[in-house]
Amino acid sequence: MQKIKKYVPKPADTSDVRFPEGMEELMEIVAKNVHEVWAQGRMKDGWTYSEERDDIRKTHPCLVPYEQLSESEKDYDRNTAMQTIKLILKSGYKIEKTDK
């Protein structure tokens, strides 16, 4: 039997990257999409909305449109978005908005 090592998360250190001004709109777009991807995955796995989370019944109160989430739930997605944007910048990439 293979010995399982204790998992210790080690995200990239982006503490030295200042979040650029003007990226708030992008952060919100990414945060909303993070929620949409999460919700789609849950629903694909048979989860449905309920006011109470129940892992056995596969119900979750966050299976609602992003706009209906509490600010604390939105902040969770915003943090993921912000850290993703900071990692992209730290990795040497540029983010530029172009006209659609």
C-alpha positions as CSV (number, residue, x, y, z in Angstrom):
1,M,0.0,0.0,0.0
2,Q,1.3,3.4,-0.9
3,K,1.9,5.8,2.0
4,I,-0.1,9.0,1.6
5,K,1.8,12.2,2.4
6,K,0.0,15.0,4.2
7,Y,-1.1,17.6,1.7
8,V,0.2,21.1,2.4
9,P,-1.2,23.7,-0.1
10,K,1.5,26.0,-1.5
11,P,-0.1,28.7,-3.6
12,A,2.2,31.1,-5.5
13,D,3.2,34.0,-3.3
14,T,1.7,37.1,-4.9
15,S,2.0,39.3,-1.9
16,D,4.6,41.4,-3.8
17,V,2.2,42.1,-6.7
18,R,0.1,45.2,-6.3
19,F,-3.4,44.8,-7.7
20,P,-3.5,47.3,-10.6
21,E,-6.0,50.2,-10.5
22,G,-8.7,49.7,-13.1
23,M,-8.8,45.9,-12.8
24,E,-11.8,45.9,-10.5
25,E,-14.1,45.3,-13.5
26,L,-12.0,42.4,-14.7
27,M,-11.9,41.0,-11.2
28,E,-15.7,41.1,-11.0
29,I,-16.0,39.4,-14.4
30,V,-13.7,36.7,-13.4
31,A,-15.3,36.3,-10.0
32,K,-18.7,35.8,-11.6
33,N,-17.4,33.3,-14.0
34,V,-15.7,31.4,-11.2
35,H,-19.1,31.1,-9.5
36,E,-20.8,30.1,-12.8
37,V,-18.2,27.3,-13.4
38,W,-18.5,26.1,-9.8
39,A,-22.4,26.1,-10.0
40,Q,-22.4,24.4,-13.4
41,G,-20.2,21.6,-12.0
42,R,-22.3,21.1,-8.9
43,M,-25.5,21.0,-11.0
44,K,-23.9,18.5,-13.4
45,D,-23.2,16.3,-10.4
46,G,-26.9,16.4,-9.4
47,W,-26.8,19.3,-6.8
48,T,-29.8,21.6,-6.5
49,Y,-30.7,24.8,-4.6
50,S,-31.9,24.7,-1.0
51,E,-31.6,27.3,1.8
52,E,-29.6,24.7,3.7
53,R,-26.5,22.9,2.5
54,D,-26.9,19.1,2.7
55,D,-24.1,17.0,1.2
56,I,-26.2,13.8,1.3
57,R,-29.2,15.3,-0.5
58,K,-26.8,17.4,-2.6
59,T,-28.4,20.8,-1.9
60,H,-26.6,24.1,-1.5
61,P,-27.7,27.7,-0.8
62,C,-25.2,29.2,-3.2
63,L,-26.7,27.6,-6.3
64,V,-28.1,31.0,-7.3
65,P,-27.0,33.6,-9.8
66,Y,-23.9,35.5,-8.7
67,E,-25.8,38.7,-8.2
68,Q,-27.9,37.0,-5.5
69,L,-25.0,35.8,-3.5
70,S,-24.2,37.4,-0.2
71,E,-21.3,39.8,-0.2
72,S,-19.2,37.3,1.8
73,E,-19.8,34.6,-0.8
74,K,-18.9,37.1,-3.6
75,D,-15.8,38.1,-1.7
76,Y,-14.7,34.4,-1.8
77,D,-14.9,34.4,-5.6
78,R,-13.4,37.9,-5.8
79,N,-10.4,36.7,-3.8
80,T,-9.9,33.8,-6.2
81,A,-10.2,36.2,-9.2
82,M,-7.7,38.7,-7.6
83,Q,-5.2,36.0,-6.9
84,T,-5.5,34.6,-10.4
85,I,-5.0,38.1,-11.9
86,K,-2.0,38.7,-9.7
87,L,-0.4,35.4,-10.6
88,I,-0.8,36.1,-14.3
89,L,1.0,39.5,-13.8
90,K,3.7,37.9,-11.6
91,S,4.3,35.4,-14.3
92,G,5.2,38.1,-16.7
93,Y,2.0,38.4,-18.7
94,K,0.2,41.6,-19.5
95,I,-3.5,42.2,-19.3
96,E,-4.9,44.7,-21.7
97,K,-8.5,45.5,-22.5
98,T,-9.2,45.8,-26.2
99,D,-12.3,47.0,-27.9
100,K,-14.7,44.2,-28.7
